[in-house]
Amino acid sequence: MRKSGIMVGLMSGTSADGVDACIVELSMGEGGRKPLLEYKIIGCATFVYPRALRRAILNAATVEDACRLNFAVAEAFSSAATASLKKVRVAKSRVLAIASHGQTICHTPNAGPIGEFRSRSTLQVGDISLIAARTGITCVGDFRTKDVALGGQGAPLVPFVDYLLTPSEGAVWLNIGGIANVTVVPPNARADDVIAFDTGPGNTLLDRLVRQRTDGRRQYDRNGRLALVGRVEKRALAQMLLYPYFRRRPPKSTGPEEFGGDFLRRYALPAAIEDACATLVALSGDTIAAAIRRATGKWTPPAIIASGGGVLNRAIMGRIRAGLPGVLIVDSGAVGIPPDGKEAFAFAVLGAAALAGVPNNLPSATGASRRAVLGKIAFPD
């Protein structure tokens, strides 16, 4: 089956900054060695969460919290979809579907059983039925659960799209959100050749520390300004680099459950906020660079294509470049995809694949037992 039309991709990452929206005119269907994708990006936009909603997401701790957020986040996603279409003057009647990642509030793909039953799981709030009802547009969502049901991590999912976008000479794709993830597509790769995984923290620890040290007056280290004037506490960095996740072999994925408040409390970071930021930047940059070196081996990729909010942090990008000398690093704008809209774009493609019945996971990346069509569909009527 082939699906063609306008898709609205919606994404919010572990930093819970807000909703990224990407409106794409595309055509998706089965091909030969890999699915065929043709696309034209119409526009991308970011809609910042109101402070109360962001606080509620970051502090969610009860079943009632999850229940209320499931609807509140869906309202925010619906508003973002409507506003983004209005911004580029695309009528709702022209839209094939909305593809929503939702907001992850818990990701435990390695959890142990509850009695005799497996409890490996992931939870994204932002109910797709509410989005469909509010917008009047079909909505595809809940992409991660089937992959987890098939024994996978449910993440990362964007490598499927990276694979479709990569030319025959290969490339490395890097996304630096709250959590950083990398996709290595060797030359002339087949789907099973793709290596992809979460490397560990991107911005999440840094953002959390800045919020704590400034009592919420700052939400993040804009452009890495604090880290750039700070000094790395080498002892704390060395201790953090011993954390077991960094030595775990792929497939693997992670989130704030692993790299959150408990992680920060475990280590003695410097008292000066600039030095603490510099140390956490070093952790993110060094683990990203080391992960890429291990995954690429002796192959030097023609380019590392970076996206996500982390590309604006000059301290993180400088640390990564120092760890990968001689390797060209560009942001995804160089290939026509806005860095802050890359993941929203990817979910638009994942949604189109679901509608077309095209398997849209990569077991080599997630560890699932087989290829599968990920995503559930909610109709507006």
C-alpha positions as CSV (number, residue, x, y, z in Angstrom):
1,M,0.0,0.0,0.0
2,R,1.1,3.6,-0.6
3,K,0.0,6.6,1.3
4,S,0.4,10.2,0.0
5,G,-0.7,13.4,1.6
6,I,0.0,16.0,4.3
7,M,1.1,14.7,7.7
8,V,1.5,16.7,10.9
9,G,4.2,15.2,13.1
10,L,4.1,16.1,16.8
11,M,6.9,15.4,19.3
12,S,7.9,16.3,22.8
13,G,11.0,14.8,24.4
14,T,12.2,14.0,27.8
15,S,13.1,17.6,28.6
16,A,9.4,18.4,28.3
17,D,10.0,21.9,26.9
18,G,7.0,21.8,24.7
19,V,5.6,20.5,21.4
20,D,7.6,20.4,18.2
21,A,5.4,20.3,15.1
22,C,6.4,19.5,11.5
23,I,4.0,19.6,8.5
24,V,5.2,17.4,5.7
25,E,3.8,16.6,2.3
26,L,5.0,13.0,1.6
27,S,4.5,9.8,-0.1
28,M,5.3,6.5,1.6
29,G,5.1,2.9,0.5
30,E,7.0,-0.4,0.1
31,G,10.0,-0.3,-2.2
32,G,12.7,-2.8,-3.0
33,R,15.4,-3.1,-0.4
34,K,13.9,-0.4,1.7
35,P,10.6,1.6,1.7
36,L,10.2,4.5,-0.7
37,L,9.9,8.0,0.8
38,E,9.4,11.2,-1.0
39,Y,8.8,14.4,1.0
40,K,8.6,18.1,1.1
41,I,8.6,20.0,4.5
42,I,6.0,22.7,4.5
43,G,6.9,24.1,7.9
44,C,8.0,23.5,11.4
45,A,7.2,25.2,14.7
46,T,7.7,24.8,18.4
47,F,5.0,25.5,21.0
48,V,6.4,25.9,24.6
49,Y,4.5,24.2,27.3
50,P,2.9,26.6,29.9
51,R,5.0,26.5,33.1
52,A,2.3,24.7,35.1
53,L,2.0,21.9,32.6
54,R,5.7,21.4,32.3
55,R,6.0,21.3,36.1
56,A,3.3,18.7,36.3
57,I,5.0,16.5,33.6
58,L,8.4,16.7,35.3
59,N,6.9,16.0,38.8
60,A,4.4,13.3,37.8
61,A,4.4,10.6,40.5
62,T,0.9,9.2,40.9
63,V,-1.8,7.4,38.9
64,E,-4.0,10.4,39.1
65,D,-1.1,12.6,37.7
66,A,-0.7,10.2,34.7
67,C,-4.5,10.2,34.2
68,R,-4.9,14.0,34.2
69,L,-1.7,14.5,32.1
70,N,-3.0,12.0,29.5
71,F,-5.8,14.5,28.7
72,A,-4.0,17.8,29.4
73,V,-1.0,16.9,27.2
74,A,-3.4,15.8,24.4
75,E,-5.1,19.3,24.7
76,A,-1.7,20.9,24.3
77,F,-0.8,18.7,21.3
78,S,-4.2,19.4,19.7
79,S,-3.6,23.2,20.0
80,A,-0.1,22.8,18.6
81,A,-1.4,20.9,15.6
82,T,-4.2,23.4,14.9
83,A,-1.8,26.4,15.3
84,S,0.9,24.9,13.1
85,L,-1.6,24.3,10.3
86,K,-2.9,27.8,10.6
87,K,0.6,29.2,10.6
88,V,1.4,27.6,7.2
89,R,-2.2,28.2,5.9
90,V,-3.0,24.5,5.3
91,A,-6.7,23.6,5.8
92,K,-7.5,20.7,8.1
93,S,-9.4,19.0,5.2
94,R,-6.1,18.6,3.3
95,V,-4.4,16.7,6.1
96,L,-4.1,12.9,5.9
97,A,-3.3,12.4,9.5
98,I,-1.6,13.7,12.6
99,A,1.2,11.5,14.0
100,S,1.8,12.1,17.7
101,H,4.7,10.7,19.8
102,G,3.0,12.0,22.9
103,Q,4.9,12.8,26.1
104,T,6.9,10.0,27.8
105,I,6.4,10.0,31.5
106,C,7.8,6.5,32.2
107,H,10.0,4.2,30.2
108,T,11.0,0.9,31.8
109,P,11.7,-1.6,29.0
110,N,14.0,-3.7,31.3
111,A,11.6,-4.0,34.3
112,G,11.2,-7.3,36.0
113,P,7.9,-9.3,36.1
114,I,4.9,-8.7,38.4
115,G,4.3,-12.2,39.6
116,E,4.0,-14.4,36.5
117,F,3.4,-11.5,34.2
118,R,5.9,-9.4,32.3
119,S,6.0,-5.7,33.2
120,R,8.5,-4.4,30.6
121,S,6.8,-1.2,29.6
122,T,6.7,2.3,28.3
123,L,4.1,5.1,28.8
124,Q,3.4,8.1,26.6
125,V,0.6,10.4,27.6
126,G,-1.5,12.6,25.2
127,D,-4.5,10.5,24.3
128,I,-4.8,10.2,20.5
129,S,-8.6,9.9,20.6
130,L,-8.8,13.3,22.3
131,I,-6.4,14.8,19.6
132,A,-8.6,13.3,16.8
133,A,-11.8,14.7,18.5
134,R,-10.4,18.2,19.1
135,T,-8.8,18.6,15.6
136,G,-11.2,16.6,13.5
137,I,-8.2,14.8,11.9
138,T,-7.2,11.2,12.1
139,C,-4.4,10.6,14.6
140,V,-1.8,7.9,14.7
141,G,0.1,7.4,18.0
142,D,1.4,5.1,20.7
143,F,4.3,3.9,18.5
144,R,6.5,2.4,21.2
145,T,4.2,-0.3,22.8
146,K,4.2,-3.0,20.2
147,D,8.0,-2.9,19.9
148,V,8.2,-3.4,23.7
149,A,5.6,-6.2,23.4
150,L,7.9,-7.9,20.8
151,G,10.8,-7.9,23.3
152,G,12.3,-4.6,22.1
153,Q,13.2,-1.4,23.9
154,G,10.5,0.6,22.2
155,A,13.3,3.1,21.4
156,P,15.0,4.6,19.5
157,L,12.4,4.7,16.7
158,V,13.8,7.6,14.6
159,P,16.6,5.3,13.2
160,F,14.0,3.9,10.8
161,V,13.6,7.3,9.3
162,D,17.4,8.0,9.4
163,Y,17.8,4.8,7.4
164,L,15.4,6.0,4.7
165,L,17.1,9.3,4.5
166,T,20.7,8.0,4.2
167,P,22.4,7.8,0.8
168,S,24.4,4.8,-0.3
169,E,27.7,6.3,1.1
170,G,26.3,6.1,4.6
171,A,26.1,8.6,7.5
172,V,25.8,9.0,11.2
173,W,22.8,10.7,12.6
174,L,22.9,12.3,16.1
175,N,20.0,13.7,18.1
176,I,20.7,15.6,21.3
177,G,17.5,16.1,23.2
178,G,17.1,15.4,26.9
179,I,18.6,12.0,26.1
180,A,21.1,11.7,23.2
181,N,20.8,8.9,20.6
182,V,22.9,8.0,17.6
183,T,22.1,6.1,14.4
184,V,25.0,4.6,12.4
185,V,24.1,3.7,8.8
186,P,27.1,2.1,7.0
187,P,27.6,2.3,3.3
188,N,25.1,0.4,1.2
189,A,23.4,-0.7,4.4
190,R,20.4,-3.0,4.7
191,A,17.9,-2.5,7.6
192,D,19.7,-5.1,9.7
193,D,23.0,-3.3,9.3
194,V,21.8,-0.2,11.1
195,I,23.2,0.4,14.6
196,A,21.2,2.8,16.8
197,F,20.8,3.4,20.5
198,D,20.6,6.0,23.3
199,T,24.1,7.0,24.3
200,G,22.9,8.5,27.7
201,P,22.2,12.1,28.8
202,G,22.0,14.9,26.3
203,N,20.5,18.0,28.0
204,T,18.4,16.4,30.7
205,L,21.0,16.4,33.6
206,L,22.2,19.9,32.6
207,D,18.6,21.3,32.5
208,R,17.7,19.7,35.8
209,L,20.8,21.1,37.5
210,V,20.2,24.6,36.2
211,R,16.6,24.6,37.3
212,Q,17.7,23.4,40.8
213,R,20.6,25.8,41.2
214,T,18.6,28.9,40.1
215,D,15.3,28.0,41.9
216,G,13.6,27.8,38.5
217,R,14.7,31.2,37.3
218,R,16.5,29.6,34.5
219,Q,15.3,26.4,32.7
220,Y,18.5,25.6,30.8
221,D,22.0,26.8,30.0
222,R,21.3,28.9,26.9
223,N,23.8,28.2,24.2
224,G,26.1,26.6,26.8
225,R,27.2,30.0,28.2
226,L,27.6,28.8,31.8
227,A,29.5,25.7,30.8
228,L,31.8,27.6,28.5
229,V,33.2,29.7,31.4
230,G,33.3,26.8,33.9
231,R,36.0,24.2,34.6
232,V,35.4,20.5,34.5
233,E,35.7,18.7,37.8
234,K,37.7,15.7,36.6
235,R,37.1,13.5,39.6
236,A,33.4,13.8,39.4
237,L,33.5,13.2,35.6
238,A,35.6,10.1,36.1
239,Q,33.2,8.7,38.6
240,M,30.1,9.4,36.4
241,L,31.8,7.8,33.4
242,L,31.9,4.5,35.4
243,Y,28.1,4.4,35.5
244,P,27.0,1.0,34.1
245,Y,24.8,2.2,31.4
246,F,27.7,3.6,29.4
247,R,29.3,0.1,29.2
248,R,26.0,-1.7,28.4
249,R,25.9,-3.0,24.8
250,P,23.1,-2.1,22.4
251,P,20.3,-2.4,21.9
252,K,19.6,-0.1,24.8
253,S,17.5,2.9,25.6
254,T,17.2,5.1,28.7
255,G,15.4,8.2,30.1
256,P,15.0,10.4,33.2
257,E,14.3,7.2,35.3
258,E,18.0,6.5,34.9
259,F,19.5,9.9,34.3
260,G,17.5,12.2,36.6
261,G,17.5,13.5,40.1
262,D,18.8,10.3,41.7
263,F,21.8,10.4,39.3
264,L,22.7,13.9,40.2
265,R,22.4,13.2,43.9
266,R,24.8,10.3,43.6
267,Y,27.8,12.5,42.6
268,A,29.6,15.5,44.2
269,L,29.3,18.2,41.6
270,P,31.1,21.5,42.0
271,A,29.4,24.3,44.1
272,A,29.9,26.8,41.3
273,I,27.1,26.5,38.8
274,E,29.5,27.2,35.9
275,D,31.8,24.4,36.9
276,A,28.9,22.0,37.5
277,C,27.5,22.7,34.1
278,A,30.9,22.3,32.5
279,T,31.2,18.9,34.2
280,L,27.8,17.7,33.0
281,V,28.5,18.9,29.5
282,A,31.8,16.9,29.5
283,L,29.8,13.8,30.6
284,S,27.3,14.2,27.7
285,G,29.9,15.2,25.1
286,D,32.4,12.5,26.0
287,T,29.8,9.7,26.2
288,I,28.3,10.7,22.8
289,A,31.7,10.8,21.2
290,A,32.8,7.5,22.7
291,A,29.6,5.9,21.6
292,I,30.1,7.0,18.0
293,R,33.7,5.9,18.0
294,R,32.7,2.4,19.2
295,A,29.7,2.1,16.8
296,T,31.7,3.2,13.7
297,G,34.9,1.3,14.4
298,K,37.4,1.8,11.6
299,W,34.9,3.4,9.3
300,T,35.0,7.2,9.1
301,P,31.6,8.5,8.1
302,P,31.3,11.2,5.5
303,A,29.3,13.3,8.0
304,I,27.7,13.3,11.4
305,I,24.3,15.0,11.0
306,A,23.2,16.5,14.3
307,S,19.7,17.6,15.4
308,G,17.8,18.5,18.6
309,G,18.1,21.3,21.0
310,G,21.6,20.3,22.0
311,V,23.0,21.5,18.7
312,L,22.5,25.1,20.0
313,N,24.7,24.3,23.1
314,R,28.2,25.4,21.9
315,A,29.8,23.7,24.9
316,I,28.3,20.3,24.1
317,M,29.0,20.5,20.4
318,G,32.6,21.7,21.1
319,R,33.2,18.7,23.5
320,I,31.8,16.3,20.9
321,R,34.1,17.7,18.1
322,A,37.1,17.4,20.4
323,G,36.3,13.8,20.9
324,L,35.9,13.1,17.2
325,P,38.8,15.0,15.5
326,G,38.7,15.0,11.8
327,V,35.1,14.1,11.5
328,L,32.7,16.5,9.8
329,I,29.7,17.4,12.0
330,V,26.8,19.4,10.5
331,D,23.3,20.1,11.7
332,S,20.4,18.6,9.9
333,G,19.6,21.9,8.3
334,A,22.4,21.1,5.9
335,V,20.2,18.3,4.4
336,G,17.0,20.4,4.5
337,I,15.5,19.3,7.9
338,P,15.4,22.0,10.6
339,P,17.4,20.7,13.7
340,D,14.6,21.5,16.1
341,G,12.0,19.8,13.9
342,K,13.9,16.6,13.0
343,E,12.1,14.3,15.5
344,A,8.6,15.7,14.7
345,F,9.4,15.2,11.0
346,A,10.4,11.6,11.8
347,F,7.1,10.9,13.5
348,A,5.2,12.2,10.6
349,V,7.1,9.6,8.5
350,L,6.5,6.9,11.1
351,G,2.8,7.8,11.0
352,A,2.6,7.6,7.2
353,A,4.3,4.2,7.3
354,A,1.7,3.0,9.8
355,L,-1.1,4.1,7.6
356,A,0.5,2.4,4.6
357,G,1.1,-0.8,6.5
358,V,4.9,-0.5,6.2
359,P,6.9,-2.0,9.1
360,N,8.5,1.0,10.8
361,N,10.8,-0.4,13.5
362,L,14.3,-1.6,13.2
363,P,15.0,-4.7,15.4
364,S,18.7,-4.1,15.1
365,A,18.1,-0.8,17.0
366,T,15.4,-1.8,19.4
367,G,16.0,-5.5,20.0
368,A,12.5,-6.5,19.0
369,S,12.0,-10.0,17.8
370,R,10.8,-8.9,14.3
371,R,9.8,-6.1,12.1
372,A,6.3,-4.7,12.8
373,V,4.0,-1.9,12.0
374,L,4.0,0.4,15.0
375,G,1.2,2.8,15.8
376,K,-2.5,2.9,16.7
377,I,-5.1,4.9,14.8
378,A,-7.9,7.1,16.2
379,F,-10.5,8.5,13.9
380,P,-12.3,11.8,14.5
381,D,-15.8,10.4,14.0
